[in-house]
């Protein structure tokens, strides 16, 4: 049985990019992915297992101007 796979991408232009998904990643990894996408990371403390991203704003898949800030809530631990 043959299976065809179709990948869809969005042309967001040279000055914009798609916000990556970072919830569930460590703070270090999340900040690196946000910077790699062309954004500025802004972390705030949360209350779940230590150093894990529990929320992000704007959400994954949003299109923003490069250099915009993507805020993440990072857990402080129980």
N, CA, C and O atoms as CSV, one atom per row, in Angstrom:
chain,resi,resn,atom,element,x,y,z
A,1,UNK,N,N,0.837,-1.169,0.000
A,1,UNK,CA,C,0.000,0.000,0.000
A,1,UNK,C,C,0.888,1.239,0.000
A,1,UNK,O,O,1.763,1.369,0.856
A,2,UNK,N,N,0.683,2.126,-0.921
A,2,UNK,CA,C,1.457,3.373,-1.004
A,2,UNK,C,C,0.731,4.469,-0.243
A,2,UNK,O,O,-0.497,4.553,-0.256
A,3,UNK,N,N,1.514,5.299,0.415
A,3,UNK,CA,C,0.947,6.411,1.173
A,3,UNK,C,C,1.590,7.696,0.681
A,3,UNK,O,O,2.815,7.791,0.606
A,4,UNK,N,N,0.785,8.667,0.352
A,4,UNK,CA,C,1.292,9.967,-0.082
A,4,UNK,C,C,1.271,10.911,1.103
A,4,UNK,O,O,0.299,10.954,1.856
A,5,UNK,N,N,2.343,11.665,1.266
A,5,UNK,CA,C,2.438,12.630,2.352
A,5,UNK,C,C,2.529,14.012,1.737
A,5,UNK,O,O,3.353,14.262,0.858
A,6,UNK,N,N,1.684,14.897,2.203
A,6,UNK,CA,C,1.664,16.264,1.699
A,6,UNK,C,C,2.045,17.194,2.841
A,6,UNK,O,O,1.399,17.190,3.889
A,7,UNK,N,N,3.070,17.976,2.649
A,7,UNK,CA,C,3.491,18.935,3.673
A,7,UNK,C,C,3.021,20.323,3.260
A,7,UNK,O,O,3.292,20.782,2.151
A,8,UNK,N,N,2.326,20.970,4.155
A,8,UNK,CA,C,1.852,22.315,3.880
A,8,UNK,C,C,2.685,23.310,4.665
A,8,UNK,O,O,2.958,23.106,5.848
A,9,UNK,N,N,3.084,24.377,4.012
A,9,UNK,CA,C,3.824,25.434,4.687
A,9,UNK,C,C,3.158,26.756,4.362
A,9,UNK,O,O,2.429,26.871,3.377
A,10,UNK,N,N,3.413,27.746,5.190
A,10,UNK,CA,C,2.875,29.069,4.947
A,10,UNK,C,C,3.998,30.007,4.558
A,10,UNK,O,O,5.050,30.010,5.198
A,11,UNK,N,N,3.795,30.799,3.527
A,11,UNK,CA,C,4.755,31.826,3.160
A,11,UNK,C,C,4.444,33.028,4.033
A,11,UNK,O,O,3.442,33.713,3.826
A,12,UNK,N,N,5.303,33.281,5.006
A,12,UNK,CA,C,5.029,34.352,5.951
A,12,UNK,C,C,5.854,35.605,5.673
A,12,UNK,O,O,5.739,36.589,6.403
A,13,UNK,N,N,6.673,35.585,4.644
A,13,UNK,CA,C,7.448,36.757,4.284
A,13,UNK,C,C,8.758,36.836,5.053
A,13,UNK,O,O,8.945,36.145,6.054
A,14,UNK,N,N,9.668,37.690,4.574
A,14,UNK,CA,C,11.000,37.766,5.171
A,14,UNK,C,C,11.047,38.441,6.544
A,14,UNK,O,O,11.991,38.213,7.301
A,15,UNK,N,N,10.061,39.259,6.877
A,15,UNK,CA,C,10.086,39.984,8.140
A,15,UNK,C,C,9.166,39.392,9.199
A,15,UNK,O,O,9.002,39.969,10.273
A,16,UNK,N,N,8.568,38.244,8.901
A,16,UNK,CA,C,7.689,37.583,9.853
A,16,UNK,C,C,8.101,36.117,9.976
A,16,UNK,O,O,8.838,35.595,9.139
A,17,UNK,N,N,7.618,35.466,11.026
A,17,UNK,CA,C,7.913,34.045,11.230
A,17,UNK,C,C,6.785,33.437,12.050
A,17,UNK,O,O,6.004,34.152,12.677
A,18,UNK,N,N,6.708,32.118,12.039
A,18,UNK,CA,C,5.710,31.382,12.793
A,18,UNK,C,C,6.271,31.088,14.188
A,18,UNK,O,O,7.404,30.625,14.318
A,19,UNK,N,N,5.485,31.356,15.216
A,19,UNK,CA,C,5.899,31.099,16.597
A,19,UNK,C,C,6.019,29.591,16.808
A,19,UNK,O,O,5.076,28.855,16.517
A,20,UNK,N,N,7.176,29.113,17.315
A,20,UNK,CA,C,7.339,27.673,17.536
A,20,UNK,C,C,6.593,27.211,18.780
A,20,UNK,O,O,6.288,28.010,19.665
A,21,UNK,N,N,6.304,25.920,18.841
A,21,UNK,CA,C,5.709,25.315,20.036
A,21,UNK,C,C,6.813,25.059,21.044
A,21,UNK,O,O,7.790,24.381,20.728
A,22,UNK,N,N,6.674,25.596,22.267
A,22,UNK,CA,C,7.708,25.394,23.277
A,22,UNK,C,C,7.176,24.856,24.602
A,22,UNK,O,O,7.969,24.560,25.496
A,23,UNK,N,N,5.861,24.722,24.757
A,23,UNK,CA,C,5.290,24.197,26.004
A,23,UNK,C,C,5.778,22.772,26.211
A,23,UNK,O,O,5.738,21.956,25.290
A,24,UNK,N,N,6.238,22.476,27.417
A,24,UNK,CA,C,6.747,21.155,27.758
A,24,UNK,C,C,8.256,21.036,27.637
A,24,UNK,O,O,8.835,20.045,28.083
A,25,UNK,N,N,8.900,22.031,27.042
A,25,UNK,CA,C,10.356,22.020,26.912
A,25,UNK,C,C,10.994,22.672,28.131
A,25,UNK,O,O,10.321,23.371,28.890
A,26,UNK,N,N,12.277,22.447,28.317
A,26,UNK,CA,C,12.972,23.157,29.385
A,26,UNK,C,C,13.103,24.625,28.980
A,26,UNK,O,O,13.018,24.970,27.802
A,27,UNK,N,N,13.307,25.469,29.969
A,27,UNK,CA,C,13.448,26.903,29.700
A,27,UNK,C,C,14.580,27.160,28.699
A,27,UNK,O,O,14.417,27.950,27.769
A,28,UNK,N,N,15.711,26.502,28.883
A,28,UNK,CA,C,16.860,26.718,28.007
A,28,UNK,C,C,16.541,26.355,26.566
A,28,UNK,O,O,16.849,27.115,25.647
A,29,UNK,N,N,15.925,25.195,26.365
A,29,UNK,CA,C,15.577,24.748,25.018
A,29,UNK,C,C,14.521,25.653,24.401
A,29,UNK,O,O,14.615,26.012,23.227
A,30,UNK,N,N,13.517,26.024,25.191
A,30,UNK,CA,C,12.451,26.894,24.694
A,30,UNK,C,C,13.009,28.244,24.256
A,30,UNK,O,O,12.672,28.737,23.179
A,31,UNK,N,N,13.861,28.843,25.087
A,31,UNK,CA,C,14.433,30.143,24.725
A,31,UNK,C,C,15.286,30.035,23.461
A,31,UNK,O,O,15.272,30.942,22.628
A,32,UNK,N,N,16.028,28.934,23.312
A,32,UNK,CA,C,16.850,28.739,22.117
A,32,UNK,C,C,15.976,28.627,20.866
A,32,UNK,O,O,16.307,29.199,19.828
A,33,UNK,N,N,14.869,27.898,20.957
A,33,UNK,CA,C,13.972,27.756,19.795
A,33,UNK,C,C,13.304,29.081,19.439
A,33,UNK,O,O,13.129,29.400,18.263
A,34,UNK,N,N,12.935,29.843,20.455
A,34,UNK,CA,C,12.312,31.145,20.209
A,34,UNK,C,C,13.309,32.070,19.510
A,34,UNK,O,O,12.963,32.739,18.537
A,35,UNK,N,N,14.546,32.107,20.007
A,35,UNK,CA,C,15.578,32.953,19.377
A,35,UNK,C,C,15.878,32.483,17.956
A,35,UNK,O,O,16.049,33.305,17.056
A,36,UNK,N,N,15.943,31.163,17.747
A,36,UNK,CA,C,16.237,30.621,16.415
A,36,UNK,C,C,15.165,31.003,15.402
A,36,UNK,O,O,15.450,31.112,14.209
A,37,UNK,N,N,13.934,31.208,15.867
A,37,UNK,CA,C,12.838,31.603,14.983
A,37,UNK,C,C,12.841,33.108,14.722
A,37,UNK,O,O,12.044,33.604,13.926
A,38,UNK,N,N,13.749,33.841,15.402
A,38,UNK,CA,C,13.863,35.273,15.159
A,38,UNK,C,C,13.127,36.145,16.151
A,38,UNK,O,O,12.892,37.325,15.889
A,39,UNK,N,N,12.753,35.569,17.308
A,39,UNK,CA,C,12.011,36.325,18.316
A,39,UNK,C,C,12.861,36.548,19.553
A,39,UNK,O,O,13.966,36.016,19.664
A,40,UNK,N,N,12.343,37.332,20.477
A,40,UNK,CA,C,12.961,37.565,21.776
A,40,UNK,C,C,12.169,36.772,22.806
A,40,UNK,O,O,10.940,36.841,22.819
A,41,UNK,N,N,12.851,36.013,23.676
A,41,UNK,CA,C,12.180,35.224,24.708
A,41,UNK,C,C,12.050,36.041,25.987
A,41,UNK,O,O,12.967,36.769,26.368
A,42,UNK,N,N,10.908,35.912,26.640
A,42,UNK,CA,C,10.657,36.577,27.918
A,42,UNK,C,C,10.051,35.548,28.858
A,42,UNK,O,O,8.911,35.128,28.656
A,43,UNK,N,N,10.798,35.127,29.896
A,43,UNK,CA,C,10.343,34.058,30.789
A,43,UNK,C,C,9.815,34.609,32.108
A,43,UNK,O,O,10.343,35.581,32.648
A,44,UNK,N,N,8.755,33.968,32.617
A,44,UNK,CA,C,8.130,34.323,33.892
A,44,UNK,C,C,7.989,33.046,34.713
A,44,UNK,O,O,7.749,31.983,34.141
A,45,UNK,N,N,8.133,33.115,36.053
A,45,UNK,CA,C,8.063,31.902,36.873
A,45,UNK,C,C,6.663,31.302,36.968
A,45,UNK,O,O,5.670,32.030,37.000
A,46,UNK,N,N,6.587,29.964,37.013
A,46,UNK,CA,C,5.332,29.233,37.186
A,46,UNK,C,C,5.446,28.311,38.397
A,46,UNK,O,O,6.360,28.481,39.204
A,47,UNK,N,N,4.537,27.328,38.549
A,47,UNK,CA,C,4.534,26.481,39.749
A,47,UNK,C,C,4.420,24.989,39.478
A,47,UNK,O,O,3.826,24.285,40.295
A,48,UNK,N,N,4.947,24.473,38.394
A,48,UNK,CA,C,4.935,23.031,38.107
A,48,UNK,C,C,6.364,22.502,38.183
A,48,UNK,O,O,7.228,23.199,38.718
A,49,UNK,N,N,6.660,21.290,37.670
A,49,UNK,CA,C,8.028,20.781,37.771
A,49,UNK,C,C,9.046,21.832,37.324
A,49,UNK,O,O,8.851,22.511,36.316
A,50,UNK,N,N,10.102,21.954,38.069
A,50,UNK,CA,C,11.066,23.035,37.888
A,50,UNK,C,C,11.616,23.156,36.468
A,50,UNK,O,O,11.970,22.162,35.834
A,51,UNK,N,N,11.679,24.389,35.989
A,51,UNK,CA,C,12.320,24.778,34.725
A,51,UNK,C,C,11.656,24.222,33.467
A,51,UNK,O,O,12.331,24.015,32.459
A,52,UNK,N,N,10.347,23.979,33.509
A,52,UNK,CA,C,9.617,23.500,32.337
A,52,UNK,C,C,8.629,24.581,31.909
A,52,UNK,O,O,7.945,25.173,32.744
A,53,UNK,N,N,8.560,24.833,30.611
A,53,UNK,CA,C,7.622,25.822,30.085
A,53,UNK,C,C,6.206,25.265,30.195
A,53,UNK,O,O,5.928,24.173,29.701
A,54,UNK,N,N,5.306,26.018,30.846
A,54,UNK,CA,C,3.933,25.558,31.033
A,54,UNK,C,C,2.926,26.394,30.237
A,54,UNK,O,O,1.761,26.013,30.128
A,55,UNK,N,N,3.356,27.515,29.688
A,55,UNK,CA,C,2.463,28.368,28.901
A,55,UNK,C,C,3.296,29.273,28.012
A,55,UNK,O,O,4.415,29.644,28.366
A,56,UNK,N,N,2.750,29.624,26.861
A,56,UNK,CA,C,3.420,30.584,25.991
A,56,UNK,C,C,2.400,31.523,25.390
A,56,UNK,O,O,1.259,31.144,25.128
A,57,UNK,N,N,2.832,32.770,25.173
A,57,UNK,CA,C,1.993,33.789,24.528
A,57,UNK,C,C,2.860,34.606,23.605
A,57,UNK,O,O,3.893,35.100,24.057
A,58,UNK,N,N,2.522,34.786,22.358
A,58,UNK,CA,C,1.376,34.195,21.683
A,58,UNK,C,C,1.561,32.694,21.501
A,58,UNK,O,O,2.653,32.155,21.685
A,59,UNK,N,N,0.486,32.048,21.142
A,59,UNK,CA,C,0.484,30.598,21.002
A,59,UNK,C,C,1.245,30.115,19.786
A,59,UNK,O,O,1.580,30.903,18.901
A,60,UNK,N,N,1.522,28.807,19.740
A,60,UNK,CA,C,2.222,28.223,18.606
A,60,UNK,C,C,1.429,28.416,17.317
A,60,UNK,O,O,0.201,28.332,17.308
A,61,UNK,N,N,2.145,28.671,16.247
A,61,UNK,CA,C,1.522,28.841,14.948
A,61,UNK,C,C,1.133,30.268,14.611
A,61,UNK,O,O,0.800,30.559,13.463
A,62,UNK,N,N,1.169,31.167,15.594
A,62,UNK,CA,C,0.886,32.573,15.321
A,62,UNK,C,C,1.992,33.137,14.438
A,62,UNK,O,O,3.137,32.690,14.508
A,63,UNK,N,N,1.653,34.103,13.619
A,63,UNK,CA,C,2.642,34.752,12.760
A,63,UNK,C,C,2.912,36.137,13.314
A,63,UNK,O,O,1.993,36.935,13.497
A,64,UNK,N,N,4.191,36.419,13.581
A,64,UNK,CA,C,4.598,37.694,14.151
A,64,UNK,C,C,5.763,38.272,13.379
A,64,UNK,O,O,6.438,37.567,12.629
A,65,UNK,N,N,5.992,39.554,13.567
A,65,UNK,CA,C,7.175,40.182,13.006
A,65,UNK,C,C,8.398,39.644,13.727
A,65,UNK,O,O,8.373,39.468,14.946
A,66,UNK,N,N,9.464,39.382,12.990
A,66,UNK,CA,C,10.715,38.952,13.624
A,66,UNK,C,C,11.141,40.026,14.604
A,66,UNK,O,O,10.964,41.216,14.344
A,67,UNK,N,N,11.696,39.616,15.719
A,67,UNK,CA,C,12.104,40.548,16.756
A,67,UNK,C,C,11.029,40.785,17.799
A,67,UNK,O,O,11.289,41.423,18.819
A,68,UNK,N,N,9.807,40.275,17.560
A,68,UNK,CA,C,8.731,40.386,18.542
A,68,UNK,C,C,9.062,39.507,19.745
A,68,UNK,O,O,9.879,38.592,19.643
A,69,UNK,N,N,8.432,39.782,20.874
A,69,UNK,CA,C,8.660,39.002,22.082
A,69,UNK,C,C,7.645,37.883,22.210
A,69,UNK,O,O,6.446,38.097,22.030
A,70,UNK,N,N,8.131,36.677,22.524
A,70,UNK,CA,C,7.303,35.525,22.820
A,70,UNK,C,C,7.497,35.250,24.310
A,70,UNK,O,O,8.597,34.900,24.739
A,71,UNK,N,N,6.441,35.406,25.093
A,71,UNK,CA,C,6.518,35.194,26.537
A,71,UNK,C,C,6.253,33.753,26.895
A,71,UNK,O,O,5.358,33.122,26.333
A,72,UNK,N,N,7.029,33.223,27.833
A,72,UNK,CA,C,6.807,31.868,28.330
A,72,UNK,C,C,6.724,31.886,29.848
A,72,UNK,O,O,7.433,32.647,30.505
A,73,UNK,N,N,5.857,31.049,30.401
A,73,UNK,CA,C,5.776,30.869,31.851
A,73,UNK,C,C,6.575,29.614,32.170
A,73,UNK,O,O,6.293,28.538,31.642
A,74,UNK,N,N,7.575,29.757,33.039
A,74,UNK,CA,C,8.476,28.668,33.399
A,74,UNK,C,C,8.215,28.283,34.846
A,74,UNK,O,O,8.169,29.144,35.725
A,75,UNK,N,N,8.044,26.978,35.094
A,75,UNK,CA,C,7.737,26.511,36.444
A,75,UNK,C,C,8.925,26.666,37.383
A,75,UNK,O,O,10.083,26.561,36.979
A,76,UNK,N,N,8.600,26.920,38.666
A,76,UNK,CA,C,9.601,27.034,39.720
A,76,UNK,C,C,9.740,25.734,40.498
A,76,UNK,O,O,10.635,25.604,41.334
A,77,UNK,N,N,8.886,24.798,40.239
A,77,UNK,CA,C,8.874,23.540,40.985
A,77,UNK,C,C,7.704,23.518,41.945
A,77,UNK,O,O,7.062,24.546,42.164
A,78,UNK,N,N,7.413,22.348,42.527
A,78,UNK,CA,C,6.255,22.224,43.426
A,78,UNK,C,C,6.429,23.013,44.718
A,78,UNK,O,O,5.540,23.006,45.570
